[in-house]
Amino acid sequence: MGIGGGLVFTIYNASNGKVETINARETAPMSATANMFDNDPQKKYPGLLIAVPGELRGYEMAHKRYGKLPWKDLFVPSIKLASEGFKIGKALANAINDEKEKILKNAALREVFCDSHNTTLKENDTISFPQLAATYWKIAKNGANAFYNGSLAQTLVNDINAAGGNITLQDLKDYKPELIESALNFTVGKYTFYAPTAPFGGPVLALIMKILLGFGFSKKSVSTPENMTLTYHRIIEAFCLSTALKNNLSDPRYDKSVTELIKNMTSDSFADDARRKIKDNIATACNKLLDDNDDNGTSHVSVLDKDGYAVAVTSSINNYFGSGVMSGCSGIIFNDQMSDFIQMKSERNKIEGGKRPLSSMCPTIILGKSKGKGGKVRMVVGAEGGTNITTSVVQVILNYLYFGYYLKTAVDQPRFHITPNGTYVDDNFDERVIKGLEEKNHTIIRNDTEDSVVQAIGRECTKICAASDFRKYGKPAGY
């Protein structure tokens, strides 16, 4: 989680059975214009990629609505880590290695992520963030206002503008998260799904699930290579048909017609029409309509507490090390979320001041039918991985709730992801299924990178299971 970025919460309130979302996605500066990235000025001025951060305002809203601990106490573990330092793990070491060039271009990043010889740090080296620790103390003592209109605000604006950015003090002061007290929801069979609406991935998740579960998926659907081939073919086709509509979505505050599309994407009849387009014997060419946009600087946390409350929260600064701009005074690494306007090209997603760009993030809570208020939490799930987030979440949900896998197996199973060039599959994907898919005219590309990472909790009566994706070497925690 990075306070130079943004996040989205999906929260289940066990006391009343309601589910709400908090949208703290970054916004475009008010001076931003639709053609500001013509001729690629961001290559010289990376600060232009920085959108107004929303993360702290999101935490503030969540804490005011649900917090039990004092605000100050929330920061103590992070302050300890940042000030005392810690050993670099494999995932961070990989990120540093992947983004050497970005790190070496920024003096503040070099100060933290390089040694005295300007060589980037590696696994098991010790890293610390003294400036960030001091910033956390200020926010702990003075609240989120310290960031948005207090002692830190001018410093942040100065550092952003020094990198060519255009965020103003007024942009920070005016930032507000959006509370949606009734989260986007849809029911398929015995489960009700809750996820954030546009500009997030909830509508795409809804359409995919409604298309697929019309096929009556069960354990038998993956019981043999032949069954698995047909099942995965149908899933890939549903991914293509649903994700192709993503570019018709945008921030609903700026385009009221989006509301009607969301209504369609969550309707049974719209899904039925889409399902009829899927031919079991051959793939369509619908993947040609897709975007190919990844991010890596995203994190997801799934939580279920002893009182039955559940939280799924996804946070992002977009790419590893965001814009490549780190504030030397505050230790904050700033996002590059303005690139989500550029890379997800559509008229509806065009840049406008105050607008939030499209995102695939879809922290999801699934309730089963129950006599209790609002039903009981059956699953809490979310992911990181750019355009692969929604498709990763769908695959884990299907694996766990419909194909009968244990939760850890459901998360660790080989996955596949659609791109304009074809379908990428994990290296350990079943070769018999690959051959079957190719016979149905799918272009299959083997992939040796960890393109998505899922964190999930499953609940069966009194039994609770948690799984952290091996793809980033994580482990679940409980008490």
C-alpha positions in Angstrom: 0.0 0.0 0.0 1.4 3.4 -1.0 0.2 6.7 0.2 1.3 8.3 -3.0 -1.5 6.4 -4.8 -5.1 5.4 -4.3 -7.3 2.5 -3.3 -10.8 1.1 -3.2 -12.5 -0.7 -0.3 -15.4 -3.2 -0.4 -16.7 -3.5 3.2 -19.2 -5.9 4.7 -20.9 -4.6 7.8 -21.9 -7.6 9.9 -24.1 -5.6 12.2 -26.6 -4.8 9.5 -25.7 -7.1 6.6 -24.9 -4.2 4.2 -22.0 -3.9 1.8 -20.5 -0.5 0.8 -17.5 0.7 -1.2 -15.1 3.6 -0.6 -13.6 4.9 -3.8 -10.3 6.7 -3.1 -9.0 6.3 -6.7 -6.7 9.1 -7.8 -8.1 12.0 -9.8 -6.7 14.1 -12.6 -5.4 17.5 -11.6 -7.9 20.2 -12.5 -5.5 21.7 -15.0 -5.3 18.4 -16.9 -6.5 18.3 -20.5 -7.5 15.6 -23.0 -4.4 16.3 -25.2 -1.8 16.9 -22.6 0.1 13.8 -23.5 0.4 14.5 -27.2 4.0 14.2 -28.2 4.8 12.2 -25.0 6.0 15.0 -22.7 6.0 12.6 -19.8 9.2 11.2 -21.0 10.9 14.4 -20.1 8.5 15.4 -17.3 7.5 12.3 -15.4 5.6 14.4 -12.9 2.8 14.8 -15.5 1.9 11.2 -14.9 1.1 11.9 -11.2 -2.6 12.0 -10.4 -3.9 13.5 -7.1 -3.4 10.8 -4.5 -6.4 9.5 -2.6 -5.1 6.7 -0.4 -5.0 8.6 2.9 -8.4 10.1 2.5 -9.7 6.6 1.9 -8.2 5.3 5.0 -9.5 8.3 6.9 -13.1 7.6 5.8 -12.9 3.9 6.6 -11.4 4.7 10.0 -14.1 7.2 10.8 -16.8 4.7 9.9 -15.4 1.5 11.4 -12.2 2.2 13.3 -11.7 1.0 16.9 -8.0 1.7 17.4 -6.8 5.3 17.7 -5.7 6.7 14.3 -2.2 7.2 15.6 -1.8 3.5 16.5 -2.4 2.4 13.0 0.9 3.8 11.9 3.2 2.4 14.6 4.1 -0.9 12.8 4.8 0.9 9.5 6.9 3.6 11.3 8.9 0.8 13.0 9.6 -1.0 9.7 10.4 2.2 7.8 12.8 3.6 10.5 14.5 0.3 11.6 14.6 -1.2 8.2 14.1 -4.8 7.0 15.6 -7.4 4.8 14.6 -7.2 1.1 12.5 -10.2 0.1 12.4 -11.9 -3.3 9.4 -9.9 -4.7 10.8 -6.5 -3.8 14.2 -7.6 -5.1 12.6 -8.6 -8.4 10.8 -5.2 -8.7 14.1 -3.3 -8.0 15.9 -5.3 -10.6 13.1 -4.8 -13.2 13.1 -1.1 -12.7 16.8 -0.3 -12.3 16.6 2.4 -15.0 13.7 4.2 -13.3 15.4 4.1 -9.9 18.7 5.4 -11.2 17.0 8.4 -12.9 15.7 9.8 -9.6 18.0 11.0 -6.8 15.6 10.2 -4.0 15.0 6.7 -5.3 18.8 6.1 -5.6 19.3 7.2 -2.0 16.9 4.5 -0.8 17.2 1.7 -3.3 20.9 1.8 -4.1 24.1 1.4 -2.1 26.9 4.0 -1.8 28.2 3.0 -5.2 24.8 3.6 -6.9 24.3 -0.2 -7.3 20.7 -1.2 -6.8 20.0 -3.3 -3.6 19.3 -7.0 -3.9 17.6 -9.8 -2.0 18.5 -10.0 1.7 20.1 -6.5 1.7 18.7 -4.2 4.4 16.6 -1.3 3.4 15.1 1.6 5.4 12.9 4.7 4.7 13.8 7.4 7.3 12.1 10.2 5.5 8.9 8.1 5.1 9.0 7.2 8.8 9.0 10.9 9.7 6.1 11.5 7.3 4.1 8.8 8.9 4.7 10.3 12.3 3.3 13.6 11.0 0.2 12.0 9.6 -0.2 9.8 12.7 -0.2 12.9 14.9 -2.1 15.4 12.7 -4.3 13.1 10.6 -4.8 13.0 6.8 -5.1 16.8 6.7 -1.3 17.0 7.2 -1.0 15.5 3.7 -3.8 17.4 2.0 -3.8 20.9 3.4 -1.3 20.8 6.3 2.5 20.8 6.9 3.2 18.3 4.1 1.1 19.7 1.3 3.4 22.4 0.0 6.4 20.1 0.1 4.5 17.5 -1.9 3.4 20.0 -4.5 6.9 21.4 -4.8 8.4 17.9 -5.4 5.8 17.0 -8.0 6.2 20.3 -9.8 10.0 20.0 -9.8 9.4 16.8 -11.8 7.2 18.7 -14.3 3.9 17.8 -12.7 0.8 20.1 -12.5 -0.8 19.2 -9.2 -1.7 22.3 -7.1 -2.4 22.9 -3.4 -6.0 23.3 -4.4 -6.1 19.9 -6.0 -4.9 18.3 -2.8 -7.3 20.4 -0.6 -10.3 19.5 -2.8 -9.7 15.8 -3.0 -12.6 13.7 -1.6 -13.2 10.0 -1.6 -16.6 8.7 -2.7 -18.7 6.6 -0.4 -21.2 4.2 -2.1 -23.4 2.9 0.6 -24.9 0.2 -1.6 -22.1 -1.6 -3.5 -22.6 -2.9 -7.0 -24.1 -6.3 -6.5 -25.5 -9.2 -8.5 -26.8 -12.7 -7.6 -25.9 -15.9 -9.4 -27.5 -19.0 -8.0 -27.0 -19.2 -4.3 -24.4 -16.5 -4.0 -24.5 -12.7 -4.0 -21.4 -10.8 -5.2 -20.4 -7.3 -4.1 -17.7 -5.3 -5.9 -17.0 -1.6 -6.8 -18.8 -0.2 -9.7 -17.1 1.8 -12.6 -14.5 3.1 -13.0 -13.5 -0.2 -11.4 -13.8 -3.8 -12.6 -17.1 -4.7 -10.9 -19.3 -4.5 -14.0 -16.9 -6.6 -16.0 -16.7 -9.2 -13.2 -20.5 -9.3 -13.1 -20.9 -9.9 -16.8 -18.2 -12.6 -16.9 -19.8 -14.5 -13.9 -23.3 -14.2 -15.3 -22.2 -15.5 -18.7 -20.2 -18.4 -17.3 -22.6 -19.7 -14.6 -25.2 -20.1 -17.3 -23.2 -23.1 -18.4 -23.8 -24.9 -15.1 -20.2 -25.3 -14.0 -19.4 -28.0 -11.4 -16.5 -30.3 -10.4 -17.2 -32.3 -13.6 -16.4 -29.2 -15.7 -12.6 -29.8 -14.9 -12.6 -33.5 -14.2 -10.8 -34.5 -17.4 -8.5 -32.8 -19.9 -11.4 -32.8 -22.5 -13.9 -31.2 -20.0 -11.3 -28.7 -18.9 -10.6 -27.7 -22.5 -14.2 -27.0 -23.2 -14.6 -25.2 -19.8 -11.5 -23.0 -20.3 -12.6 -22.3 -23.9 -15.9 -20.9 -22.6 -14.1 -18.9 -19.9 -11.7 -17.4 -22.4 -14.6 -16.4 -24.7 -16.5 -14.9 -21.8 -13.4 -12.9 -20.8 -13.0 -11.5 -24.3 -16.7 -10.6 -24.7 -16.9 -8.9 -21.3 -13.5 -7.2 -21.2 -14.1 -5.7 -24.7 -16.9 -3.6 -23.1 -14.5 -2.2 -20.6 -13.5 0.8 -22.8 -17.2 1.8 -22.8 -17.0 2.4 -19.1 -15.6 5.4 -17.3 -16.0 7.6 -14.2 -19.9 7.8 -14.0 -19.7 11.3 -12.6 -18.5 12.5 -16.0 -20.7 10.3 -18.3 -24.2 9.5 -17.2 -24.7 7.0 -20.0 -22.3 4.7 -18.2 -25.0 4.0 -15.7 -27.1 2.3 -18.3 -24.2 0.2 -19.5 -23.6 -1.0 -16.0 -27.3 -1.9 -15.6 -26.9 -4.0 -18.8 -23.7 -5.7 -17.7 -25.3 -6.8 -14.5 -28.5 -8.1 -16.1 -29.4 -11.7 -16.9 -30.7 -11.0 -20.4 -27.6 -9.2 -21.5 -25.5 -12.1 -20.2 -27.8 -14.6 -22.0 -27.3 -12.7 -25.3 -23.5 -12.7 -24.8 -23.4 -16.4 -24.0 -25.2 -17.3 -27.2 -22.3 -15.8 -29.1 -19.9 -18.4 -27.7 -19.4 -21.4 -30.0 -18.1 -24.5 -28.3 -16.1 -25.7 -31.3 -14.2 -22.6 -32.2 -12.8 -19.4 -30.8 -14.0 -16.0 -32.0 -11.6 -13.1 -32.7 -13.0 -10.9 -29.9 -9.6 -10.6 -28.2 -8.6 -8.2 -31.0 -10.9 -5.6 -29.3 -8.9 -5.7 -26.1 -6.3 -3.4 -24.6 -2.9 -4.7 -23.4 -2.1 -2.7 -20.3 -0.4 -4.1 -17.2 0.6 -2.6 -13.9 2.7 -4.0 -11.1 2.6 -1.5 -8.3 -0.6 -2.8 -6.8 -1.4 -4.6 -3.6 -4.5 -6.4 -2.3 -5.5 -7.4 1.2 -8.5 -9.6 2.2 -9.7 -9.5 5.8 -12.4 -11.4 7.8 -12.6 -10.6 11.6 -14.0 -12.5 14.5 -17.3 -10.5 14.5 -18.0 -11.4 10.8 -17.0 -8.1 9.3 -15.1 -8.4 6.0 -12.9 -6.1 4.0 -11.4 -6.4 0.5 -9.1 -3.5 -0.3 -6.9 -3.0 -3.4 -4.3 -0.2 -3.4 -2.1 1.0 -6.3 0.5 3.4 -7.4 0.1 1.7 -10.8 3.6 0.6 -12.0 6.5 -0.5 -9.9 7.8 2.7 -8.3 4.9 4.6 -9.9 6.0 7.6 -11.9 9.6 7.2 -10.9 9.3 10.4 -8.8 10.0 10.1 -5.1 9.8 13.0 -2.7 13.2 13.4 -1.1 11.7 15.3 1.8 8.8 13.1 2.6 10.0 9.7 1.2 6.7 9.2 -0.7 6.7 7.5 -4.1 4.1 9.1 -6.4 1.8 7.2 -8.7 1.7 7.3 -12.4 -2.1 6.8 -12.7 -2.5 9.4 -15.4 -1.1 6.7 -17.7 -4.4 4.8 -17.2 -6.1 7.6 -19.3 -3.5 7.2 -22.0 -3.2 3.4 -22.2 -7.0 2.6 -21.9 -7.9 4.7 -25.0 -11.5 5.6 -25.4 -13.5 8.8 -25.7 -15.3 8.1 -22.5 -12.0 7.6 -20.6 -10.5 10.8 -21.9 -8.6 13.1 -19.5 -10.7 15.7 -17.7 -9.9 17.6 -14.5 -11.1 15.8 -11.4 -11.9 12.6 -13.2 -10.9 9.1 -12.1 -9.4 6.8 -14.8 -10.6 3.3 -15.6 -9.2 0.5 -13.4 -9.5 -3.3 -13.4 -9.4 -3.4 -9.6 -12.3 -5.4 -8.1 -12.0 -6.2 -4.4 -14.9 -8.7 -4.0 -17.0 -10.0 -1.2 -19.4 -13.0 -1.8 -22.2 -13.8 0.5 -24.1 -17.1 0.8 -27.8 -17.4 1.6 -28.4 -17.3 5.3 -31.2 -16.7 7.8 -28.9 -14.0 9.4 -28.8 -10.4 8.3 -27.6 -10.1 4.8 -26.2 -13.6 4.6 -22.8 -14.9 5.7 -19.5 -14.1 4.1 -18.5 -17.0 1.9 -15.5 -15.5 0.2 -13.3 -12.4 0.3 -11.0 -12.0 -2.7 -9.1 -9.6 -4.8 -5.9 -9.3 -6.8 -3.1 -7.2 -8.3 -2.0 -7.4 -11.9 -3.4 -4.7 -14.1 -5.9 -5.9 -16.7 -5.4 -9.4 -15.4 -7.0 -8.5 -12.0 -10.6 -9.2 -12.9 -9.8 -12.4 -14.8 -7.6 -13.7 -12.0 -10.4 -13.0 -9.4 -12.9 -14.9 -11.6 -10.7 -17.9 -12.0 -10.1 -18.2 -8.3 -13.8 -17.8 -7.5 -14.6 -20.6 -10.1 -11.9 -22.9 -8.8 -13.1 -22.6 -5.2 -16.9 -22.2 -5.3 -17.7 -24.2 -8.4 -14.8 -26.6 -9.3 -14.4 -27.8 -5.8 -10.7 -27.0 -5.2 -9.4 -26.3 -1.7 -8.7 -22.6 -1.4 -4.9 -22.7 -1.6 -5.2 -24.9 -4.7 -7.8 -22.6 -6.1 -5.3 -19.6 -5.8 -2.2 -21.5 -6.9 -3.8 -23.2 -10.0 -2.2 -22.3 -13.3 -4.1 -19.3 -14.8 -4.6 -17.8 -18.2 -5.1 -14.2 -19.4 -6.3 -12.7 -22.6 -4.5 -10.1 -24.7 -4.9 -8.7 -28.2 -2.2 -11.2 -29.3 -3.7 -14.3 -27.8 -4.2 -16.1 -24.5 -1.2 -16.2 -22.1 -1.0 -19.3 -20.0 1.3 -20.1 -17.0 4.3 -22.2 -17.7 2.9 -25.2 -15.8 -0.4 -25.2 -17.7 -1.6 -28.7 -18.8 -0.2 -29.4 -22.3 -3.2 -31.5 -23.2 -5.5 -28.6 -22.5 -3.2 -26.2 -24.5 -3.4 -28.6 -27.5 -7.2 -28.7 -27.1 -7.5 -25.0 -27.0 -5.3 -24.6 -30.1 -7.5 -27.0 -31.9 -10.4 -24.6 -31.2 -8.4 -21.8 -32.9 -7.0 -20.2 -29.7 -3.6 -18.6 -30.0 -1.8 -19.8 -26.8 1.4 -18.1 -25.5 3.4 -19.6 -22.7 4.2 -17.1 -20.0 7.0 -17.3 -17.4 6.1 -14.1 -15.4 3.8 -13.6 -12.4 1.2 -11.4 -14.1 -1.3 -11.5 -11.3 -1.4 -12.2 -7.6 -4.6 -13.2 -5.6 -5.3 -13.0 -1.9 -8.4 -14.9 -0.8 -10.4 -16.0 2.3 -13.0 -18.7 2.1 -15.5 -19.6 4.8 -17.4 -22.8 5.2 -19.7 -22.8 8.2 -17.3 -22.3 11.2 -14.2 -23.1 9.1 -12.2 -20.2 7.7 -9.3 -20.7 5.2 -6.9 -18.1 3.9 -4.5 -18.2 0.9 -1.8 -15.9 -0.3 -0.6 -16.4 -3.8 2.8 -18.1 -4.1 3.5 -15.9 -7.2 4.7 -13.2 -4.8 5.8 -15.4 -2.0 3.2 -14.2 0.4 1.7 -16.0 3.4 -1.7 -15.5 5.1 -1.9 -14.4 8.7 -4.5 -15.1 11.4 -5.2 -14.8 15.1 
